[in-house]
Amino acid sequence: MQPKLDAGDTAWLLVSTALVLLMTPALALFYGGMVRKKNVLSTIMHSMSAIPILSIKWALFGYSLAFGPTWHGVIGRLDYVGLGGLNDKLHGTVPELAFCAFQMMFAVITPALISGAFAERMKFTAYIAFVLLWSTLVYDPVAHWVWAEGGFLYTMGALDFAGGTVVHATAGASALVCAIMIGKRLKYPEERALPHNLTMTLTGAGILWFGWFGFNAGSALSSGAQAALAFTTTHLGAAGGAVGWIAIESWHRKKPTALGVASGLVAGLVAITPAAGFVSPLAAIAIGAIAGVACYGAVLFKYKYNYDDSLDAFGVHGVGGVTGALLTGVFCVAHRYGDTATGADGLVHGGGLKQLGIQAIACLVSVVYAVVMTAIILKAIDKLIGLRVTAADEREGLDTTQHGEEGYA
């Protein structure tokens, strides 16, 4: 039967789109509070500038590359360049243009996540070039592989409800490459830069939590039972992540920190993202708690291996995304809604190792591709315009040297 436009589904998707847009300013606050005050504006600019620049790129050709008719399961054809005619088409029960706008917000925030790895030392011009190239050469193809009908990982049966692989694993892996290739901040790790405003960071974390309901529950693309499941698991995943981080930090450092609570709840949100519409509420708590512990350990890696992932983009998003994607294969269960079923049965529900294996392949392919392409992009930008500010500019702070402003008078 031909699907019909559903006003309720459309309304929910439009609200979810606005919620996901709110997440990028929330990320700006989350990251902005963690840097030194001489770099607060430059860090916020990484997120805020991504909104207009990547939105225009998405409208021009990004959506077509990600969701256009497939070319051998690898990339979308350019049928939707400029978004012409999309409002006359349906995507399920919603206008194609509404689906496009929803996905636009994902395409905006994903490259901005990477900025946490090189905060306080990258040229702003290099950043703009990086997010444009990375979004085109990494995000758009991986989104097509996993989410577009006909994409080769989609066809294989990879489950990624709202972006654990497409968004977080690729961004986190790329963040690690950035941190290593751009190099450490001056005097790091002998002098560890302390967050200048944890109140700002906690505010950003709270707004991220709020916006994530649109990120995950909106990915059901309807206002029905699967959206209700994703809404609930999203909240419980965040709660599990916060509790897991508090527990491991209290054991390891003997006291829980405010930054730890913020990082833990974000780790839980990241991990539940690929699983949100496919697992039970109790499984969501487990996924969040496991991710909270795993991401805490990953954050400690940078001190052991001496790389400077400034704001833990790899430790939280990379490790959290892969953890959630793999645990989706463990805890997922096929849910039936009317005449349709979504998901598959994972390891604990009698499905064996099949889905876990598919999840592992999807993670491996996406991460390896992101790592290789990120290295190539960074090399090219460094050759053409240079990646890093001068030592003198870094000492003075990027707010004044890159933008001619100060965050605090």
BALOBA-1460 file (C-alpha; in Angstrom, 3 decimals):
// residues 409
<rec num="1" residu="m" x="0.000" y="0.000" z="0.000"/>
<rec num="2" residu="q" x="1.298" y="3.456" z="-0.944"/>
<rec num="3" residu="p" x="2.307" y="5.444" z="2.186"/>
<rec num="4" residu="k" x="0.331" y="8.609" z="2.928"/>
<rec num="5" residu="l" x="1.403" y="11.854" z="4.509"/>
<rec num="6" residu="d" x="0.843" y="11.770" z="8.273"/>
<rec num="7" residu="a" x="0.507" y="15.169" z="9.947"/>
<rec num="8" residu="g" x="1.406" y="13.817" z="13.404"/>
<rec num="9" residu="d" x="4.583" y="12.156" z="12.160"/>
<rec num="10" residu="t" x="5.527" y="15.309" z="10.279"/>
<rec num="11" residu="a" x="4.954" y="17.514" z="13.323"/>
<rec num="12" residu="w" x="7.093" y="15.252" z="15.517"/>
<rec num="13" residu="l" x="9.899" y="15.225" z="12.952"/>
<rec num="14" residu="l" x="9.889" y="19.012" z="12.652"/>
<rec num="15" residu="v" x="10.044" y="19.393" z="16.454"/>
<rec num="16" residu="s" x="12.850" y="16.821" z="16.563"/>
<rec num="17" residu="t" x="14.726" y="18.769" z="13.884"/>
<rec num="18" residu="a" x="14.635" y="21.883" z="16.066"/>
<rec num="19" residu="l" x="15.821" y="19.851" z="19.068"/>
<rec num="20" residu="v" x="18.794" y="18.495" z="17.120"/>
<rec num="21" residu="l" x="19.700" y="22.001" z="15.938"/>
<rec num="22" residu="l" x="19.751" y="23.094" z="19.599"/>
<rec num="23" residu="m" x="22.399" y="20.456" z="20.266"/>
<rec num="24" residu="t" x="25.070" y="22.343" z="18.313"/>
<rec num="25" residu="p" x="24.871" y="25.532" z="20.450"/>
<rec num="26" residu="a" x="24.740" y="23.175" z="23.454"/>
<rec num="27" residu="l" x="27.962" y="21.559" z="22.237"/>
<rec num="28" residu="a" x="29.460" y="25.041" z="21.952"/>
<rec num="29" residu="l" x="28.710" y="25.638" z="25.645"/>
<rec num="30" residu="f" x="29.862" y="22.153" z="26.633"/>
<rec num="31" residu="y" x="33.207" y="22.561" z="24.886"/>
<rec num="32" residu="g" x="33.527" y="26.301" z="25.590"/>
<rec num="33" residu="g" x="33.493" y="25.842" z="29.345"/>
<rec num="34" residu="m" x="36.295" y="23.276" z="29.232"/>
<rec num="35" residu="v" x="38.938" y="25.504" z="27.620"/>
<rec num="36" residu="r" x="40.892" y="28.427" z="29.052"/>
<rec num="37" residu="k" x="39.076" y="31.762" z="29.004"/>
<rec num="38" residu="k" x="41.414" y="33.150" z="26.336"/>
<rec num="39" residu="n" x="40.031" y="30.517" z="23.926"/>
<rec num="40" residu="v" x="36.335" y="30.414" z="24.839"/>
<rec num="41" residu="l" x="35.074" y="32.348" z="21.806"/>
<rec num="42" residu="s" x="37.231" y="30.450" z="19.319"/>
<rec num="43" residu="t" x="35.966" y="27.164" z="20.718"/>
<rec num="44" residu="i" x="32.331" y="28.285" z="20.590"/>
<rec num="45" residu="m" x="32.909" y="29.520" z="17.027"/>
<rec num="46" residu="h" x="33.849" y="25.988" z="15.946"/>
<rec num="47" residu="s" x="30.312" y="24.830" z="16.662"/>
<rec num="48" residu="m" x="28.388" y="27.974" z="15.763"/>
<rec num="49" residu="s" x="30.117" y="28.514" z="12.404"/>
<rec num="50" residu="a" x="29.412" y="24.905" z="11.417"/>
<rec num="51" residu="i" x="25.650" y="25.595" z="11.431"/>
<rec num="52" residu="p" x="25.452" y="28.049" z="8.504"/>
<rec num="53" residu="i" x="28.380" y="26.692" z="6.500"/>
<rec num="54" residu="l" x="27.430" y="23.023" z="6.592"/>
<rec num="55" residu="s" x="23.715" y="23.762" z="6.212"/>
<rec num="56" residu="i" x="24.386" y="25.472" z="2.885"/>
<rec num="57" residu="k" x="26.688" y="22.655" z="1.802"/>
<rec num="58" residu="w" x="23.988" y="20.121" z="2.702"/>
<rec num="59" residu="a" x="21.403" y="21.951" z="0.603"/>
<rec num="60" residu="l" x="23.717" y="22.322" z="-2.378"/>
<rec num="61" residu="f" x="24.927" y="18.720" z="-2.665"/>
<rec num="62" residu="g" x="25.452" y="17.022" z="0.715"/>
<rec num="63" residu="y" x="21.947" y="15.578" z="0.993"/>
<rec num="64" residu="s" x="22.172" y="14.231" z="-2.537"/>
<rec num="65" residu="l" x="25.494" y="12.498" z="-1.824"/>
<rec num="66" residu="a" x="24.181" y="10.995" z="1.418"/>
<rec num="67" residu="f" x="20.601" y="10.086" z="0.472"/>
<rec num="68" residu="g" x="20.345" y="10.354" z="-3.282"/>
<rec num="69" residu="p" x="19.674" y="7.220" z="-5.395"/>
<rec num="70" residu="t" x="22.603" y="4.912" z="-4.756"/>
<rec num="71" residu="w" x="25.563" y="4.446" z="-7.056"/>
<rec num="72" residu="h" x="26.647" y="0.834" z="-6.425"/>
<rec num="73" residu="g" x="25.917" y="1.181" z="-2.687"/>
<rec num="74" residu="v" x="28.810" y="3.604" z="-2.259"/>
<rec num="75" residu="i" x="27.507" y="7.148" z="-2.735"/>
<rec num="76" residu="g" x="24.306" y="8.938" z="-3.681"/>
<rec num="77" residu="r" x="23.805" y="10.325" z="-7.167"/>
<rec num="78" residu="l" x="23.361" y="14.065" z="-7.655"/>
<rec num="79" residu="d" x="19.605" y="13.878" z="-8.286"/>
<rec num="80" residu="y" x="18.780" y="16.140" z="-5.333"/>
<rec num="81" residu="v" x="21.293" y="18.950" z="-5.891"/>
<rec num="82" residu="g" x="19.776" y="22.166" z="-4.559"/>
<rec num="83" residu="l" x="16.897" y="20.190" z="-2.976"/>
<rec num="84" residu="g" x="14.643" y="20.810" z="-5.969"/>
<rec num="85" residu="g" x="11.338" y="18.958" z="-5.900"/>
<rec num="86" residu="l" x="11.830" y="17.356" z="-2.492"/>
<rec num="87" residu="n" x="8.665" y="18.833" z="-1.012"/>
<rec num="88" residu="d" x="6.627" y="16.939" z="-3.611"/>
<rec num="89" residu="k" x="8.058" y="13.593" z="-2.445"/>
<rec num="90" residu="l" x="7.393" y="11.472" z="0.641"/>
<rec num="91" residu="h" x="9.928" y="9.708" z="2.814"/>
<rec num="92" residu="g" x="7.716" y="7.151" z="4.513"/>
<rec num="93" residu="t" x="4.879" y="9.188" z="5.981"/>
<rec num="94" residu="v" x="6.684" y="12.557" z="6.088"/>
<rec num="95" residu="p" x="7.682" y="15.040" z="3.368"/>
<rec num="96" residu="e" x="11.123" y="14.316" z="1.938"/>
<rec num="97" residu="l" x="12.062" y="17.915" z="2.675"/>
<rec num="98" residu="a" x="11.300" y="17.418" z="6.388"/>
<rec num="99" residu="f" x="13.522" y="14.319" z="6.429"/>
<rec num="100" residu="c" x="16.229" y="16.304" z="4.638"/>
<rec num="101" residu="a" x="16.053" y="19.110" z="7.219"/>
<rec num="102" residu="f" x="16.245" y="16.583" z="10.064"/>
<rec num="103" residu="q" x="19.318" y="14.947" z="8.570"/>
<rec num="104" residu="m" x="20.849" y="18.375" z="7.942"/>
<rec num="105" residu="m" x="21.173" y="18.886" z="11.690"/>
<rec num="106" residu="f" x="23.092" y="15.607" z="12.008"/>
<rec num="107" residu="a" x="25.424" y="16.690" z="9.213"/>
<rec num="108" residu="v" x="26.021" y="19.988" z="11.044"/>
<rec num="109" residu="i" x="26.889" y="18.669" z="14.496"/>
<rec num="110" residu="t" x="29.048" y="15.699" z="13.471"/>
<rec num="111" residu="p" x="32.112" y="17.632" z="12.206"/>
<rec num="112" residu="a" x="31.732" y="20.075" z="15.113"/>
<rec num="113" residu="l" x="32.247" y="17.170" z="17.536"/>
<rec num="114" residu="i" x="35.761" y="16.697" z="16.156"/>
<rec num="115" residu="s" x="36.768" y="20.216" z="17.179"/>
<rec num="116" residu="g" x="37.151" y="19.061" z="20.767"/>
<rec num="117" residu="a" x="40.338" y="17.252" z="19.781"/>
<rec num="118" residu="f" x="42.218" y="20.323" z="18.513"/>
<rec num="119" residu="a" x="40.714" y="23.128" z="20.600"/>
<rec num="120" residu="e" x="43.074" y="25.997" z="21.453"/>
<rec num="121" residu="r" x="45.504" y="25.495" z="18.558"/>
<rec num="122" residu="m" x="43.974" y="25.232" z="15.062"/>
<rec num="123" residu="k" x="43.677" y="28.142" z="12.629"/>
<rec num="124" residu="f" x="40.083" y="29.146" z="12.013"/>
<rec num="125" residu="t" x="40.593" y="29.177" z="8.238"/>
<rec num="126" residu="a" x="41.972" y="25.641" z="8.452"/>
<rec num="127" residu="y" x="38.960" y="24.600" z="10.523"/>
<rec num="128" residu="i" x="36.499" y="25.859" z="7.912"/>
<rec num="129" residu="a" x="38.356" y="24.003" z="5.165"/>
<rec num="130" residu="f" x="38.502" y="20.880" z="7.334"/>
<rec num="131" residu="v" x="34.799" y="20.671" z="8.181"/>
<rec num="132" residu="l" x="33.785" y="21.267" z="4.559"/>
<rec num="133" residu="l" x="36.121" y="18.577" z="3.238"/>
<rec num="134" residu="w" x="35.456" y="16.112" z="6.060"/>
<rec num="135" residu="s" x="31.706" y="16.491" z="5.773"/>
<rec num="136" residu="t" x="31.867" y="15.853" z="2.031"/>
<rec num="137" residu="l" x="34.469" y="13.094" z="1.914"/>
<rec num="138" residu="v" x="33.735" y="11.241" z="5.174"/>
<rec num="139" residu="y" x="30.300" y="11.999" z="6.586"/>
<rec num="140" residu="d" x="28.271" y="11.944" z="3.377"/>
<rec num="141" residu="p" x="29.628" y="8.589" z="2.121"/>
<rec num="142" residu="v" x="29.373" y="6.833" z="5.504"/>
<rec num="143" residu="a" x="25.822" y="8.136" z="5.998"/>
<rec num="144" residu="h" x="24.967" y="6.671" z="2.595"/>
<rec num="145" residu="w" x="26.548" y="3.302" z="3.400"/>
<rec num="146" residu="v" x="24.645" y="2.892" z="6.671"/>
<rec num="147" residu="w" x="21.361" y="4.805" z="6.292"/>
<rec num="148" residu="a" x="20.471" y="5.117" z="2.627"/>
<rec num="149" residu="e" x="18.404" y="2.406" z="1.016"/>
<rec num="150" residu="g" x="20.887" y="0.530" z="-1.161"/>
<rec num="151" residu="g" x="23.969" y="1.549" z="0.857"/>
<rec num="152" residu="f" x="26.216" y="-1.489" z="1.207"/>
<rec num="153" residu="l" x="26.251" y="-1.550" z="5.029"/>
<rec num="154" residu="y" x="22.490" y="-0.917" z="5.100"/>
<rec num="155" residu="t" x="22.033" y="-3.862" z="2.747"/>
<rec num="156" residu="m" x="24.308" y="-5.987" z="4.941"/>
<rec num="157" residu="g" x="21.936" y="-5.352" z="7.877"/>
<rec num="158" residu="a" x="23.998" y="-2.956" z="10.020"/>
<rec num="159" residu="l" x="21.895" y="-1.342" z="12.752"/>
<rec num="160" residu="d" x="22.523" y="2.298" z="13.591"/>
<rec num="161" residu="f" x="19.323" y="3.865" z="14.842"/>
<rec num="162" residu="a" x="20.533" y="7.453" z="15.156"/>
<rec num="163" residu="g" x="24.262" y="7.664" z="14.467"/>
<rec num="164" residu="g" x="26.519" y="5.639" z="16.766"/>
<rec num="165" residu="t" x="28.600" y="4.628" z="13.757"/>
<rec num="166" residu="v" x="27.782" y="7.369" z="11.253"/>
<rec num="167" residu="v" x="28.150" y="10.247" z="13.714"/>
<rec num="168" residu="h" x="30.126" y="9.305" z="16.802"/>
<rec num="169" residu="a" x="32.502" y="6.525" z="15.759"/>
<rec num="170" residu="t" x="33.631" y="8.377" z="12.620"/>
<rec num="171" residu="a" x="33.935" y="11.738" z="14.386"/>
<rec num="172" residu="g" x="35.732" y="10.201" z="17.369"/>
<rec num="173" residu="a" x="38.221" y="8.260" z="15.259"/>
<rec num="174" residu="s" x="38.880" y="11.370" z="13.171"/>
<rec num="175" residu="a" x="39.368" y="13.367" z="16.366"/>
<rec num="176" residu="l" x="42.182" y="11.043" z="17.422"/>
<rec num="177" residu="v" x="43.910" y="11.521" z="14.062"/>
<rec num="178" residu="c" x="43.548" y="15.287" z="14.418"/>
<rec num="179" residu="a" x="44.979" y="15.303" z="17.945"/>
<rec num="180" residu="i" x="48.027" y="13.299" z="16.848"/>
<rec num="181" residu="m" x="48.718" y="15.099" z="13.559"/>
<rec num="182" residu="i" x="48.182" y="18.657" z="14.827"/>
<rec num="183" residu="g" x="50.235" y="17.987" z="17.927"/>
<rec num="184" residu="k" x="50.010" y="18.881" z="21.581"/>
<rec num="185" residu="r" x="49.262" y="22.264" z="23.074"/>
<rec num="186" residu="l" x="52.250" y="24.237" z="24.330"/>
<rec num="187" residu="k" x="53.637" y="22.842" z="27.608"/>
<rec num="188" residu="y" x="51.263" y="19.856" z="27.520"/>
<rec num="189" residu="p" x="51.193" y="17.598" z="29.551"/>
<rec num="190" residu="e" x="53.517" y="19.333" z="32.017"/>
<rec num="191" residu="e" x="50.881" y="22.052" z="32.378"/>
<rec num="192" residu="r" x="47.322" y="20.787" z="32.044"/>
<rec num="193" residu="a" x="44.880" y="23.497" z="31.051"/>
<rec num="194" residu="l" x="41.983" y="23.553" z="33.526"/>
<rec num="195" residu="p" x="38.389" y="24.271" z="32.470"/>
<rec num="196" residu="h" x="37.650" y="27.963" z="32.958"/>
<rec num="197" residu="n" x="33.879" y="27.602" z="33.500"/>
<rec num="198" residu="l" x="32.412" y="24.244" z="34.470"/>
<rec num="199" residu="t" x="29.034" y="25.899" z="35.027"/>
<rec num="200" residu="m" x="28.943" y="26.564" z="31.275"/>
<rec num="201" residu="t" x="29.956" y="22.981" z="30.546"/>
<rec num="202" residu="l" x="27.243" y="21.526" z="32.785"/>
<rec num="203" residu="t" x="24.650" y="23.824" z="31.203"/>
<rec num="204" residu="g" x="25.736" y="22.604" z="27.776"/>
<rec num="205" residu="a" x="25.533" y="18.990" z="28.930"/>
<rec num="206" residu="g" x="21.993" y="19.506" z="30.214"/>
<rec num="207" residu="i" x="20.861" y="21.071" z="26.925"/>
<rec num="208" residu="l" x="22.555" y="18.258" z="24.996"/>
<rec num="209" residu="w" x="20.553" y="15.759" z="27.053"/>
<rec num="210" residu="f" x="17.358" y="17.644" z="26.194"/>
<rec num="211" residu="g" x="18.181" y="17.895" z="22.492"/>
<rec num="212" residu="w" x="19.170" y="14.242" z="22.279"/>
<rec num="213" residu="f" x="15.506" y="13.245" z="22.572"/>
<rec num="214" residu="g" x="15.061" y="14.726" z="19.117"/>
<rec num="215" residu="f" x="18.282" y="13.141" z="17.920"/>
<rec num="216" residu="n" x="17.231" y="9.616" z="18.887"/>
<rec num="217" residu="a" x="13.430" y="9.552" z="19.196"/>
<rec num="218" residu="g" x="13.119" y="11.686" z="16.079"/>
<rec num="219" residu="s" x="15.042" y="9.038" z="14.152"/>
<rec num="220" residu="a" x="11.950" y="6.822" z="14.351"/>
<rec num="221" residu="l" x="10.558" y="9.256" z="11.735"/>
<rec num="222" residu="s" x="7.123" y="8.812" z="13.286"/>
<rec num="223" residu="s" x="5.326" y="9.665" z="16.506"/>
<rec num="224" residu="g" x="4.502" y="6.057" z="17.338"/>
<rec num="225" residu="a" x="5.689" y="3.247" z="19.578"/>
<rec num="226" residu="q" x="9.276" y="3.141" z="18.339"/>
<rec num="227" residu="a" x="9.696" y="6.846" z="19.076"/>
<rec num="228" residu="a" x="8.400" y="6.210" z="22.606"/>
<rec num="229" residu="l" x="10.909" y="3.392" z="23.040"/>
<rec num="230" residu="a" x="13.799" y="5.497" z="21.719"/>
<rec num="231" residu="f" x="12.770" y="8.422" z="23.959"/>
<rec num="232" residu="t" x="12.825" y="6.210" z="27.050"/>
<rec num="233" residu="t" x="16.044" y="4.364" z="26.241"/>
<rec num="234" residu="t" x="17.773" y="7.661" z="25.467"/>
<rec num="235" residu="h" x="17.042" y="9.002" z="28.927"/>
<rec num="236" residu="l" x="18.002" y="5.771" z="30.677"/>
<rec num="237" residu="g" x="21.183" y="5.429" z="28.611"/>
<rec num="238" residu="a" x="22.270" y="8.884" z="29.767"/>
<rec num="239" residu="a" x="21.420" y="8.008" z="33.364"/>
<rec num="240" residu="g" x="23.386" y="4.769" z="33.131"/>
<rec num="241" residu="g" x="26.379" y="6.600" z="31.662"/>
<rec num="242" residu="a" x="26.417" y="9.189" z="34.430"/>
<rec num="243" residu="v" x="26.151" y="6.532" z="37.156"/>
<rec num="244" residu="g" x="28.824" y="4.377" z="35.534"/>
<rec num="245" residu="w" x="31.248" y="7.313" z="35.300"/>
<rec num="246" residu="i" x="30.525" y="8.434" z="38.873"/>
<rec num="247" residu="a" x="31.144" y="4.912" z="40.157"/>
<rec num="248" residu="i" x="34.464" y="4.365" z="38.369"/>
<rec num="249" residu="e" x="35.694" y="7.890" z="39.132"/>
<rec num="250" residu="s" x="34.780" y="7.567" z="42.804"/>
<rec num="251" residu="w" x="36.724" y="4.315" z="42.963"/>
<rec num="252" residu="h" x="39.711" y="5.583" z="40.969"/>
<rec num="253" residu="r" x="39.993" y="9.197" z="42.167"/>
<rec num="254" residu="k" x="38.155" y="8.798" z="45.485"/>
<rec num="255" residu="k" x="35.722" y="11.593" z="44.609"/>
<rec num="256" residu="p" x="33.239" y="12.250" z="41.802"/>
<rec num="257" residu="t" x="33.563" y="15.461" z="39.802"/>
<rec num="258" residu="a" x="31.080" y="17.755" z="38.084"/>
<rec num="259" residu="l" x="32.993" y="17.338" z="34.816"/>
<rec num="260" residu="g" x="32.747" y="13.589" z="35.312"/>
<rec num="261" residu="v" x="28.955" y="13.717" z="35.607"/>
<rec num="262" residu="a" x="28.741" y="15.797" z="32.430"/>
<rec num="263" residu="s" x="31.125" y="13.507" z="30.551"/>
<rec num="264" residu="g" x="29.383" y="10.375" z="31.810"/>
<rec num="265" residu="l" x="25.906" y="11.384" z="30.758"/>
<rec num="266" residu="v" x="27.206" y="12.372" z="27.306"/>
<rec num="267" residu="a" x="29.025" y="9.029" z="27.048"/>
<rec num="268" residu="g" x="25.758" y="7.263" z="27.861"/>
<rec num="269" residu="l" x="23.894" y="9.312" z="25.262"/>
<rec num="270" residu="v" x="26.524" y="8.524" z="22.640"/>
<rec num="271" residu="a" x="26.401" y="4.795" z="23.365"/>
<rec num="272" residu="i" x="22.614" y="4.479" z="23.340"/>
<rec num="273" residu="t" x="22.341" y="6.374" z="20.052"/>
<rec num="274" residu="p" x="22.822" y="3.381" z="17.708"/>
<rec num="275" residu="a" x="20.642" y="1.154" z="19.888"/>
<rec num="276" residu="a" x="17.830" y="3.474" z="20.972"/>
<rec num="277" residu="g" x="14.999" y="1.990" z="18.922"/>
<rec num="278" residu="f" x="16.217" y="-1.602" z="19.083"/>
<rec num="279" residu="v" x="16.785" y="-2.415" z="22.786"/>
<rec num="280" residu="s" x="14.777" y="-2.598" z="26.003"/>
<rec num="281" residu="p" x="14.879" y="0.084" z="28.728"/>
<rec num="282" residu="l" x="16.888" y="-2.213" z="31.039"/>
<rec num="283" residu="a" x="19.387" y="-2.884" z="28.268"/>
<rec num="284" residu="a" x="19.719" y="0.883" z="27.785"/>
<rec num="285" residu="i" x="20.819" y="1.284" z="31.405"/>
<rec num="286" residu="a" x="23.422" y="-1.444" z="30.938"/>
<rec num="287" residu="i" x="24.696" y="0.071" z="27.680"/>
<rec num="288" residu="g" x="25.007" y="3.483" z="29.304"/>
<rec num="289" residu="a" x="26.802" y="2.163" z="32.395"/>
<rec num="290" residu="i" x="29.255" y="0.089" z="30.333"/>
<rec num="291" residu="a" x="29.984" y="3.103" z="28.144"/>
<rec num="292" residu="g" x="30.511" y="5.346" z="31.164"/>
<rec num="293" residu="v" x="33.217" y="3.017" z="32.475"/>
<rec num="294" residu="a" x="34.748" y="2.405" z="29.027"/>
<rec num="295" residu="c" x="34.911" y="6.102" z="28.164"/>
<rec num="296" residu="y" x="36.425" y="6.974" z="31.529"/>
<rec num="297" residu="g" x="39.191" y="4.501" z="30.808"/>
<rec num="298" residu="a" x="39.621" y="5.859" z="27.280"/>
<rec num="299" residu="v" x="40.064" y="9.393" z="28.597"/>
<rec num="300" residu="l" x="42.960" y="8.141" z="30.728"/>
<rec num="301" residu="f" x="44.665" y="6.733" z="27.613"/>
<rec num="302" residu="k" x="45.771" y="10.174" z="26.470"/>
<rec num="303" residu="y" x="47.930" y="10.574" z="29.565"/>
<rec num="304" residu="k" x="49.429" y="7.130" z="29.140"/>
<rec num="305" residu="y" x="50.103" y="7.481" z="25.408"/>
<rec num="306" residu="n" x="50.891" y="11.208" z="25.485"/>
<rec num="307" residu="y" x="48.540" y="12.631" z="22.876"/>
<rec num="308" residu="d" x="46.479" y="15.775" z="23.419"/>
<rec num="309" residu="d" x="42.788" y="15.171" z="22.753"/>
<rec num="310" residu="s" x="41.919" y="18.506" z="24.353"/>
<rec num="311" residu="l" x="38.255" y="17.914" z="25.228"/>
<rec num="312" residu="d" x="38.118" y="14.107" z="24.981"/>
<rec num="313" residu="a" x="36.361" y="13.877" z="21.634"/>
<rec num="314" residu="f" x="37.921" y="10.493" z="20.964"/>
<rec num="315" residu="g" x="37.554" y="9.204" z="24.514"/>
<rec num="316" residu="v" x="33.832" y="9.999" z="24.715"/>
<rec num="317" residu="h" x="32.511" y="10.001" z="21.151"/>
<rec num="318" residu="g" x="34.849" y="7.526" z="19.476"/>
<rec num="319" residu="v" x="34.928" y="4.921" z="22.220"/>
<rec num="320" residu="g" x="31.313" y="5.561" z="23.205"/>
<rec num="321" residu="g" x="30.101" y="5.250" z="19.614"/>
<rec num="322" residu="v" x="31.912" y="1.971" z="18.972"/>
<rec num="323" residu="t" x="30.857" y="0.588" z="22.362"/>
<rec num="324" residu="g" x="27.216" y="1.377" z="21.662"/>
<rec num="325" residu="a" x="27.340" y="0.010" z="18.115"/>
<rec num="326" residu="l" x="28.787" y="-3.299" z="19.309"/>
<rec num="327" residu="l" x="26.419" y="-3.575" z="22.273"/>
<rec num="328" residu="t" x="23.532" y="-3.041" z="19.859"/>
<rec num="329" residu="g" x="24.478" y="-6.424" z="18.420"/>
<rec num="330" residu="v" x="24.370" y="-7.895" z="21.929"/>
<rec num="331" residu="f" x="21.107" y="-6.431" z="23.253"/>
<rec num="332" residu="c" x="18.967" y="-5.702" z="20.178"/>
<rec num="333" residu="v" x="15.597" y="-7.374" z="19.785"/>
<rec num="334" residu="a" x="13.217" y="-7.366" z="16.841"/>
<rec num="335" residu="h" x="10.225" y="-5.194" z="17.744"/>
<rec num="336" residu="r" x="6.959" y="-5.576" z="15.851"/>
<rec num="337" residu="y" x="4.839" y="-2.496" z="15.188"/>
<rec num="338" residu="g" x="1.638" y="-3.366" z="13.357"/>
<rec num="339" residu="d" x="2.593" y="-5.201" z="10.197"/>
<rec num="340" residu="t" x="6.263" y="-4.252" z="10.286"/>
<rec num="341" residu="a" x="9.225" y="-5.403" z="12.351"/>
<rec num="342" residu="t" x="12.365" y="-3.406" z="13.071"/>
<rec num="343" residu="g" x="15.752" y="-4.509" z="14.297"/>
<rec num="344" residu="a" x="17.028" y="-8.025" z="14.795"/>
<rec num="345" residu="d" x="17.630" y="-10.420" z="17.672"/>
<rec num="346" residu="g" x="21.042" y="-9.949" z="19.250"/>
<rec num="347" residu="l" x="23.247" y="-12.250" z="21.259"/>
<rec num="348" residu="v" x="21.281" y="-12.190" z="24.516"/>
<rec num="349" residu="h" x="17.973" y="-12.753" z="22.701"/>
<rec num="350" residu="g" x="18.974" y="-15.910" z="20.911"/>
<rec num="351" residu="g" x="20.226" y="-14.353" z="17.689"/>
<rec num="352" residu="g" x="23.750" y="-15.674" z="18.086"/>
<rec num="353" residu="l" x="26.799" y="-13.754" z="16.923"/>
<rec num="354" residu="k" x="25.452" y="-12.762" z="13.508"/>
<rec num="355" residu="q" x="24.303" y="-9.232" z="14.339"/>
<rec num="356" residu="l" x="27.316" y="-8.583" z="16.542"/>
<rec num="357" residu="g" x="29.545" y="-9.566" z="13.622"/>
<rec num="358" residu="i" x="27.701" y="-7.225" z="11.269"/>
<rec num="359" residu="q" x="28.035" y="-4.396" z="13.787"/>
<rec num="360" residu="a" x="31.766" y="-5.051" z="14.114"/>
<rec num="361" residu="i" x="32.231" y="-4.955" z="10.327"/>
<rec num="362" residu="a" x="30.290" y="-1.696" z="10.052"/>
<rec num="363" residu="c" x="32.404" y="-0.123" z="12.805"/>
<rec num="364" residu="l" x="35.677" y="-1.345" z="11.311"/>
<rec num="365" residu="v" x="34.884" y="-0.164" z="7.790"/>
<rec num="366" residu="s" x="33.607" y="3.241" z="8.930"/>
<rec num="367" residu="v" x="36.445" y="3.906" z="11.378"/>
<rec num="368" residu="v" x="39.247" y="2.832" z="9.033"/>
<rec num="369" residu="y" x="37.799" y="4.914" z="6.213"/>
<rec num="370" residu="a" x="37.413" y="7.946" z="8.498"/>
<rec num="371" residu="v" x="40.986" y="7.617" z="9.793"/>
<rec num="372" residu="v" x="42.540" y="7.379" z="6.335"/>
<rec num="373" residu="m" x="40.492" y="10.201" z="4.822"/>
<rec num="374" residu="t" x="41.038" y="12.485" z="7.822"/>
<rec num="375" residu="a" x="44.804" y="12.040" z="7.550"/>
<rec num="376" residu="i" x="44.691" y="12.888" z="3.840"/>
<rec num="377" residu="i" x="42.507" y="15.958" z="4.427"/>
<rec num="378" residu="l" x="44.759" y="17.279" z="7.201"/>
<rec num="379" residu="k" x="47.891" y="16.766" z="5.106"/>
<rec num="380" residu="a" x="46.355" y="18.668" z="2.199"/>
<rec num="381" residu="i" x="45.197" y="21.589" z="4.357"/>
<rec num="382" residu="d" x="48.574" y="21.802" z="6.091"/>
<rec num="383" residu="k" x="50.338" y="21.975" z="2.737"/>
<rec num="384" residu="l" x="48.015" y="24.660" z="1.364"/>
<rec num="385" residu="i" x="47.281" y="27.012" z="4.279"/>
<rec num="386" residu="g" x="48.753" y="25.442" z="7.421"/>
<rec num="387" residu="l" x="46.850" y="23.820" z="10.258"/>
<rec num="388" residu="r" x="48.187" y="25.368" z="13.400"/>
<rec num="389" residu="v" x="48.458" y="28.881" z="14.786"/>
<rec num="390" residu="t" x="51.902" y="30.211" z="15.695"/>
<rec num="391" residu="a" x="53.308" y="29.639" z="19.156"/>
<rec num="392" residu="a" x="52.928" y="33.353" z="19.895"/>
<rec num="393" residu="d" x="49.267" y="33.303" z="18.873"/>
<rec num="394" residu="e" x="48.649" y="30.204" z="20.980"/>
<rec num="395" residu="r" x="50.194" y="31.852" z="24.033"/>
<rec num="396" residu="e" x="48.088" y="34.993" z="23.557"/>
<rec num="397" residu="g" x="44.906" y="33.021" z="22.908"/>
<rec num="398" residu="l" x="42.843" y="32.333" z="19.821"/>
<rec num="399" residu="d" x="40.007" y="34.681" z="20.743"/>
<rec num="400" residu="t" x="42.111" y="37.768" z="20.046"/>
<rec num="401" residu="t" x="44.467" y="36.367" z="17.400"/>
<rec num="402" residu="q" x="41.834" y="34.591" z="15.283"/>
<rec num="403" residu="h" x="38.747" y="36.718" z="15.916"/>
<rec num="404" residu="g" x="39.868" y="40.038" z="17.397"/>
<rec num="405" residu="e" x="37.548" y="39.657" z="20.386"/>
<rec num="406" residu="e" x="37.575" y="38.660" z="24.035"/>
<rec num="407" residu="g" x="35.020" y="36.477" z="25.763"/>
<rec num="408" residu="y" x="35.351" y="38.372" z="29.043"/>
<rec num="409" residu="a" x="36.085" y="42.074" z="29.464"/>
